[in-house]
Amino acid sequence: MSPAIPGFDQRRVPVADGVSLNAAVGGSGTPVVLLHGFPQTHLMWRHVAADLAAGHTVICPDLRGYGASDKPADTDGTGYAKRTMAADIVALARELGHDRFALAGHDRGALVAFRAGLDHPGRITHLACLDVLPTADMWDVLHGTAAAVGFHLYLMAQPPGLPERMIAACADEFFGHFLDAWTGDARAIPAEVRAAYLDACRAAVPSITADYRASAGIDVEHDLADRAAGRRLGMPVTVLQQDWGAALGYDAAALWRAWAPDLVHTTVTCGHFMAEEAPGEVAGALRRLLAR
């Protein structure tokens, strides 16, 4: 039996023409949507979701292209734009009866959450982003040999064809590399959960690559247009990050503050997969955000 979030129901929810998302839903109270990152599924939120469900309706979807959600082909370069994926999440919440909701995302999910906050400010009451920079800022800070840590960003930015074939040829090794390299405490991702992540990613190489390819193209265009127009996040925002700024030479809090005037920025000491490595710290940060 595949791992699941205890006490949560699995639902399949239509969000766009021909696209449905798989979502785990549990708890009761004001709604909180939690978006997973790479190379994971909604299961990464299992500890935090169970914690928050004591006082909230918690919705944990698999993003478009990931897990058990639909994986449409990207025919025009917009299918995995964060704008498209953010619209999925707004539609998901609406289908589940929530016009307004708090939103937290990790890694790729944080980029979707960021875009949702800019595109749908009337829908997002509170926003949390875990261990990312906004896409345009991310590309700005990657330079020199230090950028080698993000080799996968460059690989999956290439035109369709070669990246997919390369990754599919050694999918478990490719995706497993990140689960190993980015985890501060390997015990945080037990064998059955790791196997579930690898199974899901192995079945989603084209869509995961399309997601990353969008972040080297259309997502940057959208961020730069919003930056030029002076658009910012009006809701309370919390950002939790590792201290990548020290390694790559940038001020993460300053970059985020340019987008989010009402910001709480915290540097964490755990690894990248903080919702699994330090779930109590993450759940506490989200509760404090929701109280603002």
MARFI-785780 format. One record per residue (C-alpha): residue number from 1; x, y, z; residue in three letters. Coordinates in pm, whole numbers, plus 50000, padded with zeros to 5 digits. Layout:
BEGIN
   k    xx    yy    zz   r
 NUM     X     Y     Z ALA
...
***
This chain:
BEGIN
   k    xx    yy    zz   r
   1 50000 50000 50000 MET
   2 50131 50345 49907 SER
   3 50204 50588 50193 PRO
   4 49930 50838 50270 ALA
   5 49857 51123 50509 ILE
   6 49670 50962 50802 PRO
   7 49311 51080 50836 GLY
   8 49307 51254 50497 PHE
   9 49077 51164 50206 ASP
  10 49206 51140 49850 GLN
  11 49003 51334 49597 ARG
  12 49030 51388 49225 ARG
  13 48922 51740 49134 VAL
  14 48878 51889 48782 PRO
  15 49060 52224 48754 VAL
  16 49089 52293 48379 ALA
  17 48982 52143 48049 ASP
  18 49107 51786 48056 GLY
  19 49309 51837 48375 VAL
  20 49226 51704 48720 SER
  21 49443 51719 49030 LEU
  22 49481 51453 49295 ASN
  23 49447 51607 49641 ALA
  24 49457 51486 50000 ALA
  25 49204 51675 50213 VAL
  26 49162 51664 50589 GLY
  27 49071 51863 50898 GLY
  28 48817 52141 50940 SER
  29 48831 52517 50975 GLY
  30 48976 52794 50763 THR
  31 49142 52654 50449 PRO
  32 49515 52611 50397 VAL
  33 49655 52475 50071 VAL
  34 50003 52316 50078 LEU
  35 50200 52273 49753 LEU
  36 50485 52025 49724 HIS
  37 50823 52062 49559 GLY
  38 51066 51858 49348 PHE
  39 51121 51564 49338 PRO
  40 50823 51496 49560 GLN
  41 50445 51474 49580 THR
  42 50184 51601 49823 HIS
  43 50312 51336 50064 LEU
  44 50598 51566 50169 MET
  45 50344 51760 50379 TRP
  46 50230 51453 50577 ARG
  47 50357 51575 50917 HIS
  48 50271 51944 50877 VAL
  49 49930 51870 50726 ALA
  50 49832 51639 51011 ALA
  51 49944 51906 51259 ASP
  52 49753 52191 51094 LEU
  53 49441 51981 51043 ALA
  54 49361 52023 51412 ALA
  55 49239 52374 51334 GLY
  56 49216 52407 50957 HIS
  57 49087 52241 50644 THR
  58 49413 52133 50484 VAL
  59 49436 52064 50110 ILE
  60 49748 51897 49972 CYS
  61 49737 51851 49594 PRO
  62 49981 51694 49357 ASP
  63 50073 51972 49117 LEU
  64 49985 51941 48750 ARG
  65 50244 51706 48601 GLY
  66 50334 51540 48931 TYR
  67 50220 51247 49142 GLY
  68 49872 51119 49062 ALA
  69 49757 51443 48898 SER
  70 49711 51472 48524 ASP
  71 50015 51533 48308 LYS
  72 49903 51707 47990 PRO
  73 50151 51750 47706 ALA
  74 50295 52101 47682 ASP
  75 50219 52195 47324 THR
  76 50285 52570 47329 ASP
  77 50520 52643 47622 GLY
  78 50242 52762 47854 THR
  79 50112 52429 47985 GLY
  80 50348 52435 48284 TYR
  81 50385 52808 48328 ALA
  82 50348 52891 48694 LYS
  83 50057 53113 48589 ARG
  84 49878 52806 48453 THR
  85 49966 52595 48756 MET
  86 49854 52873 48993 ALA
  87 49519 52891 48814 ALA
  88 49486 52516 48878 ASP
  89 49522 52575 49251 ILE
  90 49267 52855 49261 VAL
  91 49024 52634 49068 ALA
  92 49094 52342 49302 LEU
  93 49014 52548 49611 ALA
  94 48701 52687 49448 ARG
  95 48580 52337 49354 GLU
  96 48629 52236 49718 LEU
  97 48421 52533 49834 GLY
  98 48689 52791 49920 HIS
  99 48703 53128 49744 ASP
 100 48979 53253 49975 ARG
 101 49254 53048 50135 PHE
 102 49601 53057 50281 ALA
 103 49870 52910 50056 LEU
 104 50211 52762 50133 ALA
 105 50452 52607 49886 GLY
 106 50790 52440 49894 HIS
 107 51042 52453 49608 ASP
 108 50843 52424 49279 ARG
 109 50523 52460 49478 GLY
 110 50655 52784 49626 ALA
 111 50698 52925 49275 LEU
 112 50337 52832 49199 VAL
 113 50230 52991 49528 ALA
 114 50426 53309 49450 PHE
 115 50257 53337 49111 ARG
 116 49915 53272 49266 ALA
 117 49976 53555 49511 GLY
 118 50055 53797 49228 LEU
 119 49786 53681 48986 ASP
 120 49505 53616 49237 HIS
 121 49560 53856 49529 PRO
 122 49193 53854 49622 GLY
 123 49201 53479 49671 ARG
 124 49517 53435 49879 ILE
 125 49486 53550 50240 THR
 126 49838 53451 50354 HIS
 127 50139 53323 50162 LEU
 128 50439 53112 50262 ALA
 129 50730 53018 50035 CYS
 130 50987 52760 50145 LEU
 131 51345 52752 50017 ASP
 132 51320 52936 49685 VAL
 133 51372 53275 49533 LEU
 134 51127 53416 49280 PRO
 135 51222 53282 48939 THR
 136 51371 53599 48789 ALA
 137 51579 53656 49103 ASP
 138 51695 53295 49106 MET
 139 51848 53324 48758 TRP
 140 52007 53657 48852 ASP
 141 52201 53511 49146 VAL
 142 52332 53200 48970 LEU
 143 52676 53273 48829 HIS
 144 53021 53123 48805 GLY
 145 53113 52784 48941 THR
 146 52877 52828 49238 ALA
 147 52589 52786 48991 ALA
 148 52689 52420 48943 ALA
 149 52464 52339 49239 VAL
 150 52174 52418 49005 GLY
 151 52288 52204 48713 PHE
 152 51942 52053 48678 HIS
 153 51796 52397 48610 LEU
 154 52016 52431 48304 TYR
 155 51965 52073 48188 LEU
 156 51587 52094 48193 MET
 157 51592 52439 48031 ALA
 158 51710 52286 47704 GLN
 159 51467 52234 47412 PRO
 160 51241 51929 47432 PRO
 161 51398 51596 47350 GLY
 162 51746 51547 47487 LEU
 163 51680 51636 47855 PRO
 164 51385 51397 47871 GLU
 165 51584 51113 47714 ARG
 166 51883 51170 47942 MET
 167 51673 51180 48259 ILE
 168 51454 50884 48162 ALA
 169 51766 50674 48100 ALA
 170 51860 50695 48469 CYS
 171 51549 50833 48635 ALA
 172 51596 50677 48978 ASP
 173 51958 50791 48995 GLU
 174 51870 51141 48873 PHE
 175 51580 51207 49109 PHE
 176 51742 51012 49391 GLY
 177 52047 51237 49369 HIS
 178 51842 51535 49488 PHE
 179 51672 51339 49765 LEU
 180 52019 51248 49892 ASP
 181 52210 51571 49829 ALA
 182 51945 51809 49962 TRP
 183 51850 51618 50278 THR
 184 52014 51718 50603 GLY
 185 51875 51413 50785 ASP
 186 51819 51105 50569 ALA
 187 51584 50962 50832 ARG
 188 51333 51231 50741 ALA
 189 51250 51049 50417 ILE
 190 51196 50681 50505 PRO
 191 51237 50409 50246 ALA
 192 50868 50375 50161 GLU
 193 50830 50749 50108 VAL
 194 51147 50769 49900 ARG
 195 51018 50481 49686 ALA
 196 50686 50662 49635 ALA
 197 50868 50977 49522 TYR
 198 51087 50787 49278 LEU
 199 50791 50594 49137 ASP
 200 50601 50918 49082 ALA
 201 50893 51100 48922 CYS
 202 50985 50808 48696 ARG
 203 50633 50827 48552 ALA
 204 50646 51203 48503 ALA
 205 50976 51286 48331 VAL
 206 50823 51486 48040 PRO
 207 50595 51695 48260 SER
 208 50858 51762 48528 ILE
 209 51099 51873 48257 THR
 210 50829 52096 48107 ALA
 211 50775 52254 48448 ASP
 212 51144 52341 48475 TYR
 213 51166 52451 48112 ARG
 214 50888 52703 48178 ALA
 215 51099 52850 48458 SER
 216 51373 52932 48209 ALA
 217 51132 53107 47976 GLY
 218 50774 53215 48026 ILE
 219 50795 53228 48406 ASP
 220 51083 53476 48384 VAL
 221 50883 53687 48140 GLU
 222 50591 53701 48382 HIS
 223 50813 53791 48679 ASP
 224 50995 54065 48487 LEU
 225 50667 54213 48364 ALA
 226 50534 54225 48721 ASP
 227 50860 54372 48850 ARG
 228 50849 54645 48583 ALA
 229 50486 54721 48668 ALA
 230 50565 54744 49039 GLY
 231 50332 54462 49137 ARG
 232 50391 54323 49483 ARG
 233 50238 54073 49722 LEU
 234 49985 54253 49938 GLY
 235 49910 53971 50182 MET
 236 50126 53869 50483 PRO
 237 50418 53663 50356 VAL
 238 50650 53422 50537 THR
 239 50967 53287 50376 VAL
 240 51175 53006 50523 LEU
 241 51511 52945 50354 GLN
 242 51844 52780 50396 GLN
 243 52134 53024 50390 ASP
 244 52199 52998 50017 TRP
 245 52273 53369 50010 GLY
 246 52594 53316 50205 ALA
 247 52711 53058 49951 ALA
 248 52605 53242 49635 LEU
 249 52657 53601 49747 GLY
 250 52314 53759 49774 TYR
 251 52080 53897 50041 ASP
 252 51778 53666 50028 ALA
 253 51566 53873 50263 ALA
 254 51626 54188 50058 ALA
 255 51528 54012 49736 LEU
 256 51209 53888 49892 TRP
 257 51128 54222 50055 ARG
 258 51121 54385 49712 ALA
 259 50821 54165 49635 TRP
 260 50660 54138 49979 ALA
 261 50637 54445 50205 PRO
 262 50469 54248 50486 ASP
 263 50746 53989 50514 LEU
 264 50880 53760 50784 VAL
 265 51200 53600 50653 HIS
 266 51366 53321 50852 THR
 267 51688 53133 50782 THR
 268 51663 52768 50884 VAL
 269 51942 52526 50975 THR
 270 51783 52205 50845 CYS
 271 51815 52074 50491 GLY
 272 51605 52163 50188 HIS
 273 51323 51923 50272 PHE
 274 51230 52119 50581 MET
 275 50866 52008 50604 ALA
 276 50996 51655 50658 GLU
 277 51314 51737 50850 GLU
 278 51170 52005 51081 ALA
 279 50790 51975 51059 PRO
 280 50732 52134 51397 GLY
 281 50929 52442 51297 GLU
 282 50744 52469 50967 VAL
 283 50400 52418 51122 ALA
 284 50481 52679 51386 GLY
 285 50588 52930 51123 ALA
 286 50266 52872 50931 LEU
 287 50055 52917 51243 ARG
 288 50229 53246 51316 ARG
 289 50169 53354 50958 LEU
 290 49800 53272 50982 LEU
 291 49774 53483 51298 ALA
 292 49906 53796 51125 ARG
***
